[in-house]
């Protein structure tokens, strides 16, 4: 039985590692918000096309990011065991798996215009989105390199640099957007293509900054020496751990995309309210995501030491912190839903009242599923820490697509509850995932130890 006093060092370690990662995640969301604001001021049609393009980019990218996330627990375990040779080997094969995936993904981006046309988009929207991805698609390589370097550094408890590099990327992205989207200071006015060029540049700069820091901070590990040399056993390990992580993340992302489609069937005002509520929920979720990444590191290090008592303490401490954060965000969302929604809606917008009417209910729903959303991401990350990814993938996919999506459809569309019904389905799917993942961690993995 874990005692309260025993949790304090685990809570402290989680916050020391996790708060910089929370800051980095919020900074990453800020980049997306700035892109939306600046493209919206340039041209709404270009904004819509770029949103379409980035949705495809993210959906493809997130699967490959699973290989990078697999690096974190492997590096953490090897580092805790003092096996610095394996730290280097695992990370190098993380690069191999990520770059190999990027090479497979690149043709999807370079020939995306016919894909958008096949999906029923207008020729003009498909053209603009395709032009964006002709440039932005090349960013998949440095973007995946950034993810792998972040995993390598986080696995060895170097998280502050991740936050500072991401904050720097926010300012660099805003400046490059200002120059290349609008054509300021004599630069060409490139619109959506300018935003794409800015994104690729930011990915390259971020990868370079993290690589320099990694080389300087861990000189003795010689991370980039003989990077070309294969290590098939470690590559197999990274692949086996990584692809279920990517698929599980894609399943969750696709659930929210499906929710947007269903809300779009209901009405334009409802879809706008959905987008606003989702932005608010995303910001709060970043806190849980940053903490979950720290939980993976701590769990991975305990797994490397074969310290079963520490695993239990870390699990309880992570859930306690996540639930505390959820309680805080629930209080904020439930207390001031209308003022939060008004931040996103022009007072003169003719749909303002309809958006507010639907949006308040959705913000309340966002508050309700804070507990489940935070718990499920913490639990699946703790399982990654003990290198258990395949069964959690199936549990997550079942929860999202056998429970969440059908429940949202039945409540929102069939029963006529509307957008709030769709979000109730989301809450049901996330709650199911939290329960199943808790059972997997506590009753299977930790009980068997």
BELTAHU-V294676 format. One record per residue. RES is the residue in three letters. NEAR is the number of other ideal C-beta (glycine too) atoms within 10 Angstrom. D_FIRST is the distance of its C-alpha to the first C-alpha in Angstrom with 1 decimal. Layout:
res: [RES/RES]
near: [NEAR/NEAR]
d_first: [D_FIRST/D_FIRST]
This chain:
res: [UNK/UNK/UNK/UNK/UNK/UNK/UNK/UNK/UNK/UNK/UNK/UNK/UNK/UNK/UNK/UNK/UNK/UNK/UNK/UNK/UNK/UNK/UNK/UNK/UNK/UNK/UNK/UNK/UNK/UNK/UNK/UNK/UNK/UNK/UNK/UNK/UNK/UNK/UNK/UNK/UNK/UNK/UNK/UNK/UNK/UNK/UNK/UNK/UNK/UNK/UNK/UNK/UNK/UNK/UNK/UNK/UNK/UNK/UNK/UNK/UNK/UNK/UNK/UNK/UNK/UNK/UNK/UNK/UNK/UNK/UNK/UNK/UNK/UNK/UNK/UNK/UNK/UNK/UNK/UNK/UNK/UNK/UNK/UNK/UNK/UNK/UNK/UNK/UNK/UNK/UNK/UNK/UNK/UNK/UNK/UNK/UNK/UNK/UNK/UNK/UNK/UNK/UNK/UNK/UNK/UNK/UNK/UNK/UNK/UNK/UNK/UNK/UNK/UNK/UNK/UNK/UNK/UNK/UNK/UNK/UNK/UNK/UNK/UNK/UNK/UNK/UNK/UNK/UNK/UNK/UNK/UNK/UNK/UNK/UNK/UNK/UNK/UNK/UNK/UNK/UNK/UNK/UNK/UNK/UNK/UNK/UNK/UNK/UNK/UNK/UNK/UNK/UNK/UNK/UNK/UNK/UNK/UNK/UNK/UNK/UNK/UNK/UNK/UNK/UNK/UNK/UNK/UNK/UNK/UNK/UNK/UNK/UNK/UNK/UNK/UNK/UNK/UNK/UNK/UNK/UNK/UNK/UNK/UNK/UNK/UNK/UNK/UNK/UNK/UNK/UNK/UNK/UNK/UNK/UNK/UNK/UNK/UNK/UNK/UNK/UNK/UNK/UNK/UNK/UNK/UNK/UNK/UNK/UNK/UNK/UNK/UNK/UNK/UNK/UNK/UNK/UNK/UNK/UNK/UNK/UNK/UNK/UNK/UNK/UNK/UNK/UNK/UNK/UNK/UNK/UNK/UNK/UNK/UNK/UNK/UNK/UNK/UNK/UNK/UNK/UNK/UNK/UNK/UNK/UNK/UNK/UNK/UNK/UNK/UNK/UNK/UNK/UNK/UNK/UNK/UNK/UNK/UNK/UNK/UNK/UNK/UNK/UNK/UNK/UNK/UNK/UNK/UNK/UNK/UNK/UNK/UNK/UNK/UNK/UNK/UNK/UNK/UNK/UNK/UNK/UNK/UNK/UNK/UNK/UNK/UNK/UNK/UNK/UNK/UNK/UNK/UNK/UNK/UNK/UNK/UNK/UNK/UNK/UNK/UNK/UNK/UNK/UNK/UNK/UNK/UNK/UNK/UNK/UNK/UNK/UNK/UNK/UNK/UNK/UNK/UNK/UNK/UNK/UNK/UNK/UNK/UNK/UNK/UNK/UNK/UNK/UNK/UNK/UNK/UNK/UNK/UNK/UNK/UNK/UNK/UNK/UNK/UNK/UNK/UNK/UNK/UNK/UNK/UNK/UNK/UNK/UNK/UNK/UNK/UNK/UNK/UNK/UNK/UNK/UNK/UNK/UNK/UNK/UNK/UNK/UNK/UNK/UNK/UNK/UNK/UNK/UNK/UNK/UNK/UNK/UNK/UNK/UNK/UNK/UNK/UNK/UNK/UNK/UNK/UNK/UNK/UNK/UNK/UNK/UNK/UNK/UNK/UNK/UNK/UNK/UNK/UNK/UNK/UNK/UNK/UNK/UNK/UNK/UNK/UNK/UNK/UNK/UNK/UNK/UNK/UNK/UNK/UNK/UNK/UNK/UNK/UNK/UNK/UNK/UNK/UNK/UNK/UNK/UNK/UNK/UNK/UNK/UNK/UNK/UNK/UNK/UNK/UNK/UNK/UNK/UNK/UNK/UNK/UNK/UNK/UNK/UNK/UNK/UNK/UNK/UNK/UNK/UNK/UNK/UNK/UNK/UNK/UNK/UNK]
near: [4/15/9/8/7/15/18/12/13/23/18/11/20/24/15/13/22/28/17/21/25/22/20/25/25/20/20/16/16/19/20/15/13/16/21/16/13/19/23/14/11/19/15/10/15/22/21/17/26/29/16/21/27/21/14/20/25/14/14/21/22/19/19/23/23/27/29/28/26/30/29/31/30/29/26/26/26/24/23/20/15/11/14/15/11/19/24/24/20/28/30/25/26/30/21/22/27/28/16/15/25/22/11/12/19/16/10/16/24/14/13/24/19/10/16/22/15/9/10/8/19/13/10/10/19/22/15/26/28/23/21/28/30/17/20/27/26/20/25/26/20/20/24/26/23/28/23/28/27/27/29/29/23/27/28/23/16/18/24/16/19/26/19/15/22/25/16/15/23/18/14/16/24/18/13/20/24/17/19/21/26/16/14/12/7/6/14/11/13/18/23/24/20/26/26/26/22/27/26/19/17/26/22/17/18/23/22/15/18/23/16/10/17/21/14/8/12/19/9/7/18/13/18/13/11/9/12/7/9/10/17/9/10/21/19/12/19/28/18/13/24/26/20/21/26/22/18/25/19/22/21/23/16/16/22/15/14/19/23/14/10/22/29/13/12/20/15/12/20/25/19/21/29/24/17/22/28/19/17/22/23/17/15/22/21/20/24/27/23/25/25/27/26/28/32/26/30/27/27/28/26/24/25/23/14/12/15/13/11/19/23/20/22/29/27/18/23/30/20/17/23/27/15/12/19/21/12/13/23/18/12/15/21/14/10/12/21/10/8/19/23/16/9/16/17/9/6/6/13/8/16/16/11/16/24/17/13/26/28/17/18/27/24/16/21/28/22/19/23/28/19/21/26/29/23/30/24/30/29/27/29/30/25/27/28/20/18/20/23/14/15/25/22/15/22/26/19/16/26/26/16/12/18/28/22/14/19/26/18/15/19/25/17/10/11/9/18/18/26/18/23/30/29/21/27/27/20/20/29/27/20/21/30/23/16/20/24/17/13/20/25/16/10/13/20/15/10/7/13]
d_first: [0.0/3.8/6.4/9.8/11.7/10.1/11.4/14.9/16.3/15.2/16.8/19.8/20.2/20.1/22.7/24.9/25.1/25.1/27.5/30.5/29.7/29.7/33.0/34.3/33.4/35.2/38.1/38.4/38.6/41.2/43.4/43.5/44.4/47.1/48.6/48.7/50.4/52.9/53.9/54.2/56.7/58.6/59.0/57.0/58.1/57.0/53.6/53.2/54.1/51.8/48.9/49.8/50.0/46.7/44.9/46.2/45.4/41.8/41.3/42.7/41.1/37.5/37.5/38.6/36.1/33.4/34.7/34.1/30.6/29.9/31.0/28.1/25.2/27.7/28.9/25.5/24.4/27.9/27.9/24.6/26.0/29.3/31.3/33.6/36.2/33.8/33.0/36.8/37.3/34.6/35.9/39.5/38.8/37.0/40.4/42.2/40.3/40.6/44.3/45.0/43.5/45.4/48.6/48.0/47.2/50.2/52.9/51.1/51.5/55.1/56.3/54.3/57.4/58.4/54.8/54.9/58.3/57.0/54.2/56.9/56.9/60.3/62.3/62.1/58.3/57.9/60.2/58.5/55.0/56.4/58.0/54.8/52.9/55.8/54.7/51.0/50.3/50.9/48.0/45.5/45.9/45.1/42.5/40.5/41.2/39.6/36.5/36.3/36.8/34.2/31.7/32.9/32.6/29.2/27.8/28.8/27.6/31.1/30.8/33.1/36.1/35.2/35.3/38.6/40.3/39.4/40.8/43.9/44.2/44.3/47.4/49.0/48.7/50.2/53.0/53.9/53.8/56.2/58.5/58.4/57.9/60.6/62.8/62.7/64.3/66.6/63.8/64.6/63.3/61.1/59.1/56.3/57.2/56.8/53.2/52.6/54.2/52.1/48.8/49.8/50.8/47.5/45.5/47.7/47.4/43.6/43.4/45.8/44.0/40.6/42.4/44.2/41.0/39.2/42.1/42.4/38.7/38.1/41.6/40.5/38.9/42.3/40.8/44.2/46.1/47.1/45.4/47.9/46.6/44.6/41.4/41.1/37.8/36.0/38.0/36.8/33.1/33.6/35.5/33.1/30.2/32.4/34.4/31.5/30.3/33.8/34.3/31.1/32.1/35.6/34.5/32.8/35.8/38.2/36.5/37.4/40.8/41.3/40.4/43.1/45.6/44.9/45.1/48.4/49.8/49.4/51.3/51.9/50.6/47.4/46.9/47.5/44.9/42.5/43.1/42.6/39.4/38.1/39.0/37.0/34.0/34.4/34.3/31.0/29.6/30.5/27.8/25.1/27.0/27.1/23.4/22.7/25.0/23.1/19.8/21.7/22.8/19.4/17.9/21.1/21.1/17.6/18.9/22.0/20.2/18.1/15.0/12.2/9.5/11.8/12.3/8.8/9.3/12.9/12.3/10.5/13.0/15.8/15.4/15.1/18.3/20.0/19.5/20.8/23.8/24.4/24.6/27.2/29.2/29.2/30.7/33.3/34.4/34.6/36.5/39.3/39.8/43.6/44.0/41.8/43.9/47.1/46.3/47.0/50.0/53.6/54.9/58.1/56.4/57.9/54.6/52.7/52.3/51.3/48.7/47.3/47.2/45.1/43.1/41.6/40.1/38.8/37.2/35.5/34.2/33.1/31.1/29.5/28.4/26.9/23.4/23.8/25.8/23.4/20.3/22.3/23.6/20.3/18.8/21.9/21.9/18.5/19.7/22.9/21.0/20.0/23.6/23.2/26.0/28.2/26.1/24.8/28.5/29.4/26.6/27.9/31.5/31.0/29.3/32.0/35.1/34.6/32.8/33.5/37.1/38.5/36.8/38.3/41.7/41.7/40.7/42.7/45.7/46.2/45.1/46.8/43.9/44.7/42.8/40.0/39.6/39.3/36.6/34.8/34.8/33.2/30.4/30.0/29.9/27.4/25.1/25.5/24.6/21.4/20.2/21.4/20.0/16.5/16.7/18.2/15.5/12.3/13.8/16.3/15.9/12.2/11.8/15.1/14.2]
